[in-house]
Amino acid sequence: MCAYTGKVASNLTRRTGIPSTTVHSAIYRFIGKEVDERGEEELLFMQNVRDGRWNGRIVLLDECGTIPVDMAHDLIATGARIVATGDAAGQLLPVKGKQFFSDADFTLKEIHRQAWDSPIIRQAHSVRTTGTYSADGPDFRVERHVGHDDILAADVILC
């Protein structure tokens, strides 16, 4: 099982008991660093799995909307069969490059993990469908200007 970030891979391991890793750790080898055109340090990797040893294996890839085209091509080149899951409509895009996994073969539309009585779920659905938040009971309000006392009194502030 693989994911783009270590946090997601760690959650997969914790929830399933199956060892999970990042795509980088699974298919790349670190080869060094260089400075990019903006003067920022960039890590360099080389694909490490092109020898056919993954032929016929299945890679379960979570949060697939974060995977850029070049990384997806490298993963496909391993010969493994890929089962990619994620939420294309509500997921962050890749940090660099264009999103590869953008068209789903199957789409689940019923919420299973959390109930509709959760204001977080209702707000996420509202933002995805309308692009806006709206007040939602005493625990979820929309404020354009937040004062110091509001910040101190809040458990969570979404910006």
C-alpha positions as CSV (number, residue, x, y, z in Angstrom):
1,M,0.0,0.0,0.0
2,C,1.3,3.4,-1.0
3,A,0.4,7.1,-0.6
4,Y,2.0,10.4,-1.6
5,T,2.6,11.5,1.9
6,G,4.0,9.8,5.0
7,K,1.0,10.9,7.1
8,V,-1.4,9.0,4.8
9,A,0.9,6.0,4.6
10,S,1.1,6.0,8.4
11,N,-2.7,6.1,8.8
12,L,-3.1,3.2,6.3
13,T,-0.7,1.1,8.4
14,R,-2.4,2.0,11.7
15,R,-5.9,1.3,10.3
16,T,-5.2,-1.9,8.4
17,G,-2.2,-3.4,10.2
18,I,-0.6,-3.8,6.7
19,P,2.8,-2.1,6.2
20,S,2.4,1.0,4.0
21,T,4.9,3.4,2.5
22,T,5.2,6.6,0.4
23,V,5.4,6.2,-3.4
24,H,8.9,7.8,-3.1
25,S,10.1,5.2,-0.7
26,A,8.6,2.3,-2.7
27,I,9.9,3.2,-6.2
28,Y,12.7,5.8,-5.9
29,R,16.2,6.0,-4.5
30,F,17.6,9.3,-3.2
31,I,20.6,10.4,-5.2
32,G,21.4,13.8,-4.0
33,K,20.5,17.5,-3.8
34,E,20.7,20.5,-6.1
35,V,19.6,24.1,-6.0
36,D,16.8,25.1,-8.4
37,E,16.3,28.3,-10.4
38,R,14.7,30.0,-7.4
39,G,17.7,29.2,-5.2
40,E,15.8,26.6,-3.3
41,E,17.3,23.2,-2.4
42,E,15.7,20.3,-4.3
43,L,16.0,16.6,-3.6
44,L,16.9,14.3,-6.5
45,F,15.5,10.8,-6.9
46,M,16.1,8.0,-9.4
47,Q,13.5,5.3,-10.1
48,N,14.6,2.1,-8.4
49,V,12.1,-0.5,-9.6
50,R,12.2,-1.2,-13.3
51,D,13.5,-4.7,-13.2
52,G,10.2,-6.6,-13.5
53,R,10.1,-7.7,-9.9
54,W,6.7,-5.9,-9.4
55,N,5.1,-7.6,-12.5
56,G,1.8,-9.0,-11.4
57,R,1.9,-7.4,-7.9
58,I,-0.9,-5.1,-6.8
59,V,-0.2,-1.6,-5.5
60,L,-3.0,-0.1,-3.5
61,L,-2.6,3.7,-3.9
62,D,-4.6,6.0,-1.6
63,E,-5.1,9.8,-2.1
64,C,-4.3,9.2,-5.8
65,G,-5.4,12.8,-6.7
66,T,-2.1,14.1,-5.3
67,I,0.0,12.0,-7.7
68,P,1.6,13.9,-10.6
69,V,1.9,12.6,-14.1
70,D,5.6,11.8,-14.0
71,M,5.3,9.8,-10.7
72,A,2.3,7.9,-12.1
73,H,4.2,7.0,-15.2
74,D,7.1,5.7,-13.0
75,L,4.7,3.7,-10.9
76,I,3.1,2.2,-14.0
77,A,6.5,1.3,-15.4
78,T,7.1,-1.0,-12.4
79,G,4.7,-3.5,-14.0
80,A,2.5,-3.6,-11.0
81,R,-1.3,-3.4,-11.3
82,I,-2.5,-0.2,-9.6
83,V,-5.7,0.2,-7.6
84,A,-6.0,3.9,-7.1
85,T,-8.4,5.4,-4.6
86,G,-9.1,8.9,-3.6
87,D,-11.5,11.9,-3.7
88,A,-10.7,13.7,-6.9
89,A,-13.2,16.4,-6.3
90,G,-12.1,17.2,-2.8
91,Q,-8.4,16.4,-2.7
92,L,-5.4,18.7,-3.0
93,L,-3.7,18.8,-6.4
94,P,0.0,17.6,-6.7
95,V,2.6,19.9,-5.2
96,K,4.4,19.9,-8.6
97,G,3.1,18.9,-12.0
98,K,-0.3,17.9,-13.3
99,Q,-2.7,15.5,-11.7
100,F,-2.6,12.0,-13.3
101,F,-5.5,10.2,-11.6
102,S,-8.4,12.6,-12.4
103,D,-11.1,10.4,-14.0
104,A,-12.7,7.7,-11.9
105,D,-13.9,4.3,-13.1
106,F,-16.2,4.1,-10.1
107,T,-17.5,6.9,-7.8
108,L,-19.0,6.3,-4.4
109,K,-21.5,9.0,-3.5
110,E,-22.8,7.9,-0.1
111,I,-20.9,9.0,3.0
112,H,-19.9,6.0,5.1
113,R,-17.2,7.2,7.5
114,Q,-19.0,10.1,9.0
115,A,-22.7,10.9,9.3
116,W,-24.5,13.8,7.7
117,D,-25.2,15.2,11.2
118,S,-21.6,16.4,11.2
119,P,-21.3,20.1,10.4
120,I,-17.8,19.3,9.0
121,I,-19.4,16.9,6.4
122,R,-22.1,19.4,5.5
123,Q,-19.7,22.2,5.1
124,A,-17.3,20.1,3.0
125,H,-20.2,19.1,0.7
126,S,-21.4,22.8,0.5
127,V,-17.9,24.0,-0.4
128,R,-17.6,21.3,-3.1
129,T,-21.0,22.0,-4.7
130,T,-21.4,25.7,-4.2
131,G,-18.0,27.1,-3.3
132,T,-19.2,28.7,-0.1
133,Y,-19.5,28.1,3.6
134,S,-22.7,28.9,5.5
135,A,-23.6,29.2,9.2
136,D,-24.5,25.7,10.6
137,G,-25.8,25.7,14.1
138,P,-24.3,27.2,17.2
139,D,-20.9,25.5,16.7
140,F,-20.2,26.6,13.2
141,R,-20.5,30.2,12.1
142,V,-19.1,32.2,9.2
143,E,-17.4,35.4,10.2
144,R,-15.7,37.9,7.8
145,H,-13.9,39.7,10.6
146,V,-12.7,37.9,13.7
147,G,-11.7,39.7,16.8
148,H,-9.1,38.8,19.4
149,D,-11.8,37.5,21.8
150,D,-13.3,35.3,19.1
151,I,-9.9,33.7,18.4
152,L,-9.3,33.0,22.1
153,A,-12.8,31.5,22.6
154,A,-12.7,29.2,19.5
155,D,-11.7,25.6,19.6
156,V,-11.0,25.6,15.8
157,I,-10.8,28.3,13.3
158,L,-10.9,27.5,9.5
159,C,-9.3,30.1,7.2
